[in-house]
Amino acid sequence: MFSLPYLIYLLSLVSLFAILGASFNLLLGYTGISNLGHSGLFLIGAYTTVLAMTKLGLPLPLAWALGTLAGALTGGLLSLL
């Protein structure tokens, strides 16, 4: 029916967007605060991951770690402002 790499890709996307959806639910549903800042950090991490894979030729686990680090560092720097 589906190939294994496609299923892994699909489950990865579903899990990433489930985490993002859960963060929106926590922020909007329980606190009532409307904020899109964590979406921007998600965007920075995803964009860094794609650039690391396409331009630098890094494998996915290393690029994913780099994207996570970029999002975390950006969030840390923005929290200092």
matplotlib code that plots the C-alpha trace (Angstrom):
import matplotlib.pyplot as plt

x = [0.0, 2.5, 6.3, 8.1, 9.9, 6.6, 5.0, 8.0, 7.7, 4.0, 4.2, 6.9, 4.7, 1.7, 3.8, 5.3, 2.0, 0.4, 3.0, 2.4, -1.4, -1.0, 1.0, -1.7, -4.3, -2.4, -1.9, -5.3, -7.5, -6.3, -4.9, -6.9, -3.7, -3.3, 0.3, 2.0, 5.6, 6.2, 5.1, 7.9, 10.4, 8.9, 9.4, 13.1, 13.8, 12.1, 13.8, 17.2, 16.7, 15.8, 18.7, 21.1, 19.9, 19.8, 22.7, 25.1, 24.1, 23.7, 21.8, 18.3, 19.2, 22.0, 20.0, 17.1, 19.4, 20.8, 17.2, 16.2, 19.3, 18.6, 15.0, 16.1, 18.9, 16.6, 14.0, 16.7, 18.0, 14.5, 13.7, 16.6, 15.0]
y = [0.0, 2.7, 2.5, 2.6, 5.9, 7.6, 6.3, 7.6, 11.0, 11.1, 10.1, 12.7, 15.4, 14.3, 14.3, 17.7, 19.3, 17.5, 19.1, 22.5, 22.0, 21.0, 24.1, 26.3, 24.4, 25.0, 28.7, 29.6, 27.0, 27.1, 30.6, 32.5, 34.3, 34.8, 34.6, 33.4, 33.7, 30.0, 29.5, 31.9, 29.8, 26.6, 28.4, 29.3, 25.7, 24.2, 26.7, 26.0, 22.3, 22.6, 24.8, 22.5, 19.6, 21.3, 23.7, 21.9, 18.3, 17.3, 14.1, 14.5, 13.7, 16.2, 18.9, 18.3, 18.9, 22.0, 23.3, 22.6, 24.4, 27.4, 27.7, 27.3, 29.9, 32.4, 31.9, 32.4, 35.5, 37.0, 36.3, 38.5, 41.5]
z = [0.0, 1.2, 1.2, 4.5, 3.9, 3.0, 6.2, 8.3, 6.5, 7.1, 10.8, 11.3, 9.9, 11.9, 15.1, 14.5, 13.8, 16.7, 19.0, 17.5, 17.8, 21.5, 22.2, 20.6, 22.7, 25.9, 25.1, 23.7, 25.4, 28.9, 29.3, 26.7, 25.5, 21.8, 20.8, 17.6, 18.9, 19.2, 15.6, 14.6, 16.5, 14.8, 11.5, 12.2, 13.3, 10.2, 7.8, 9.3, 9.0, 5.3, 4.6, 6.4, 4.3, 0.9, 1.0, 3.4, 2.5, 6.2, 7.0, 8.5, 12.2, 12.2, 10.3, 12.7, 15.7, 14.1, 13.5, 17.1, 18.3, 16.1, 17.3, 20.9, 20.6, 18.9, 21.6, 24.3, 22.7, 22.2, 25.9, 26.9, 25.2]

ax = plt.figure().add_subplot(projection="3d")
ax.plot(x, y, z, "-o")
ax.set_aspect("equal")
plt.show()
